[in-house]
Amino acid sequence: MNYVNLALTLFSFRKELKYVSFAFLVVLVMPVIAVFLLTQSGIDIISDRLATVDTETKAIEIHDPATGEIVEEFHPTVSWPISGVYTAEFGDLTPYQLFHSGIDIAGPLGDPVHPFMEGTVTYAGEIWWGFGKHVIIDHGHNVTSVYAHLDKIFVVKGHPVTINQVIGNRGTTGWSTGPHLHFQINVYGLPVDPRTFMGNLANGVPIEEANHDR
């Protein structure tokens, strides 16, 4: 009888229980949403906490995401993955991202794309949304890079690559408004400003000497 009374009591509070269940679900989902937003957003304050440049030695400094302490310094050989017009910078508001997670470089469809730094391919494939056809490369030092919206892919997972190697062609797959390369660098899986790594290079020459639009 007590079970029957309990069931009837709970049934009488069914609307309230729906609200409680919904609130509980929101609490459970919030950390997942937060992680997703952090890994898909270009936020300067996070970028500056993860990767900086030593003003004297020009070394790239990788910081512990928890403490902010420098855990590694290195001098990478880098090159812009493609030339073209910079249509969206890191942290910009774009049609598909509140805080753009990389740099968009527009230009002719089919232009070759190179890694910005040597490494090993960890993903080469396609999704119908977001990045479309894209390649992800692990460069060590907790650094990875993404090359998205490709028209064609010429590498496979596990493939070692150098900055002179063509990994794909500029395209407009996925969520794209026209032919361009979305170039993104992650540290500990979080987007950082690619210009931190590229230094004073713009498509292979010093910025002040480069003849391009931004």
VENDA-V656949 format. One line per field, one symbol per residue. ss: DSSP state (H for helix, E for strand, - for the rest). A space follows every 10 residues. Layout:
ss = ???
//
This chain:
ss = -HHHHHHHHH HH-HHHHHHH HHHHHHHHHH HHHHHHHHH- ---HHHHHHH EEE------E EEE------E EEEE------ ----EEEE-- ---------- --EEEE---- -EEE----EE EEEEEE---- --EEEEEE-- --EEEEEE-- -EE------E E----EEEE- E--------E EEEEEEE--E EE-HHHHH-- EE--EEHHH- ----
//
